[in-house]
Amino acid sequence: MTYSLAGKVVIITGASSGIGAGAARLLAEQGCKLVLAARSVDKLEALAAQLPGESLVARADMTVPADIENMIAQTRERFGRIDALFANAGIFIHGDFAANAISDISDMLMINVDAVMRCAHAVIPVMKAQGAGDIIVTSSVAGHEKLHGGPAYGATKHAIETFVNTLRRQVAGDGIRVMSLAPARVANELWNLTDADEIEKVTVGDEHYLKVEDVAEAALYMLSRPRHVTIRNLVIIAKQQDV
């Protein structure tokens, strides 16, 4: 048994590429009305032109609180409701902590943690008034494991896991589901993987990376469960990844 997403209004942050764009394509096929949010308007408009159904392009820099507020306002003006938020925007900084620029780490905290909380804070009153809604946050396997290659990044994802798992209890009685989707390595731009043949090799061939589509399908699975079911945390890894 699944829950139909046809006609549901879904905001996707970080929608211009990677997991966000993959989720947009899959959810559009399910009949969702999409709000595509990111900094790159050109990429968003190109994506929107490829999608069936109705979509709204919203330029939004997740480090700018006013952009988040405008994204929500545009969504409500266009569609009148918000059924789901896929808080997917994020950045990844790895390597030696002391060698990383502290300004870059600060930006990562803003995007990976602060922006997620701001987005959730903005949509929860709307969802409460509707009596239902879903929030999915893109976390990481780094939020479940202590991966030494990226201490600051791991800290942001551990923070997200705590946020999701505690917020869920606060809003469950309002009909709102809060969920964490935690993939391991995904073969996309983040890892400088854009060539289709190379992506096929490292995913299906070597089984060390996930495909964008794998993660998008996991998000669809979470959103399409019957309303009495919440997938609190979903960790998804490539079969051969050593984690």
N, C-alpha and C positions, 0 to 999 in steps of 0.2 A: 504494500500500500504506500502510495506517495501523495504528497500535497502539491496541488497544481500551482505553478508560478505564473500562469498566464495572466497578463494585465498588472502584475505586481510592479511597483516602482522601486528600483534598486539603484542606490548610489554606489559607484565604484571609484575609489581613489587610487591614484597610480594606474590609471586606465590606459595610458598611452602606449604601453609596451608590456612584455612579459606576462606575468600571471594576470594582471588586471585586464589586458587586452584579450587574453585567452578566455577569461571568465565572461567578458562582455559578449564575445562571439557565442559562447555556449548559452548564456542566459537569454540573449536575443532570440535564439532558436526556440527557447521555451515560451516565448511570447511576453517576456518582461519589457517594461518601459525603463530605459536606462538613463542615468545621469553619469556621463563620462567626465571624470575630473582629473586634471593633471596640469602641469605648467605648460606643456607643449601643445598649443591649440592646433597647430598644423597637423600633428600626428592624430589628435583626437578627431578632428574633422575628417581626416582620411579614413579612420576606423569607422566613424559613424556612417560614412557613405557606403560602407560595405555591409552594414548590418540590416537585417530585416526589422520591420517595426519602428517604433518611435524612440528617439534618443535625443538627449540634450547635452550639448558640450558646455562644460563649465570650467573656465580657467581657474585653477586653484593651486596656489603655492602653500604647501602644508606648514611652512614656517611663518606664514602670515595669518594671524587670527581673523582679520577682516575677510580674507579670501574664503575661509571656512564658513564664516557667517553668510557671506554672499552665496556660496554654493547651496547652503540649506534654503536660503530665501528664494533663490531661483527655482529650486526643486518644488517648493511649496506653491510658488506662483504658477508654474507650468502644469504640475500634476495634482496639486491639492493634498497630497499625502506622501508618506515615506514608509514603504513596507520593509525595506531592508537596507542596511549599510554594510558594504564590504570595505572595511578600512584596511586597504591593501598597500598603500604607499609606504615605502621604507627605503632606507639606504644601508649599505653594508661596508663597514670599515674593519679590516682585519690586520694582522701583523703585530709587531711589537708596540705595546701601548705607549711607551715613552717616546717612540719615534713618530707617532701620529700627531698631527697638529691638533691642539686642544679645541680650536675653533671648529674643526671638522667633527670632532667628537660631540661638541655642543650642538651642532646642526643635526647630527644623528639622533641625539636625545630629543630634540624638538620634533623631528619627523616621526621617529619610531615610537615615542611615548606621548609627548605633549599633544601632538596633533590627533592621535587616536583618542585620547581623553576628551579633547575639545569636540571632535566629531560626535562621539558618543553622548557627551553632555548636551549637544545641540539637538540630536534626534530623539532622545529619550522622552522629552515632554510631548513631542508629536506622536510617538508611538503609544504613550500612555493614553492620550486622548482618543486614539483609534481603538485601543484595547488589544493591540497586537503589533508585533514587529520583530525583526531579527537583526542582530549585530554579529557579523563575523569579522574577526581580526586576523590578519596574516601575521602569525608568529614565526617560529623557527624551531627546528630540533635543538638549536642553541639555547632555547628557553627551557629545555628539559635536561640537557646534558651540559657538563662543564667542559666546553671545548676551548683549549688553551690558545688557539690561534686568533681569537678575537674577544678579549675580555670585556671591552666596552660594548661591543655588539651583543654579546651574550647577556650582559647586564640589562640592556634595553628589552630583550625578549623575556628574560625572567620577570622583569617588571610587568610586562604585558600579560604573562600567564597569571600572575597574582591578581592583576586588575580584572581580567576576564572572569576568573574563578570566584572572585568575591562580589563583583557587580552582578553576576548572574543571579545570586541569591537575593539581592536587593530588589530586582525588577521582575523576577519570575511571576510574582503574583499579579503583575500588570499585563501579563500575556506576552512579555518580551523574552526572547531567547538570546543569550549571549554566548558566543562560541569562539574557540581558538582553532585555527588551522595552521599546523606547524610542519612545513615541509623541510626536508634536508636540501642538498644541492639540486638546483633546477637549471637545466641547460638553456640559458637565455643570455641576454646582453650583460647581465651582472657578472657572468663568468666569461665574457667575450666569446660566447658561442652564438653565432647567427647563421652559419652555413647549414643548410638542411641535411646534407650528407654527414657532416661532422656531428650534428645533434643526434642523428640516427645511430651513429657509431657509439657515442658515449652513453646513450640511453638504452636502446634495445640491444645493441651489440655488447658493450662492456658492462652494462647494468650498474654504472656508477653514478648516474645522474637521472633525475626525473625529467619528464617532458612538462612543458607549461600546461598542456592539455590534461595531464594526470592530476595536477593541482586544481585546475578549473573544474574537473569532474568531481573532485572531492568536495569543493565548495557547493556545487549543485546538489550533491548527495545530502549535505548538511541542511541546506535550505529547503529541500523537498521532503524531509521527514514529516510525518503527521505532527500536528501541533502539540501533542502531549509528549513528544520526544525531543530532547536536546542532546546534540552531540557536543558535549562540553569541551573536549579536547580531541583533536584528530591529528596524530603524528603520522607523516607519510614519508618514507625513505626509499631510495633505490635499493634493489635487492642485495647488491654487492657492496653498498657503502658501509665502511667500517665505522659505525657509530652506535 
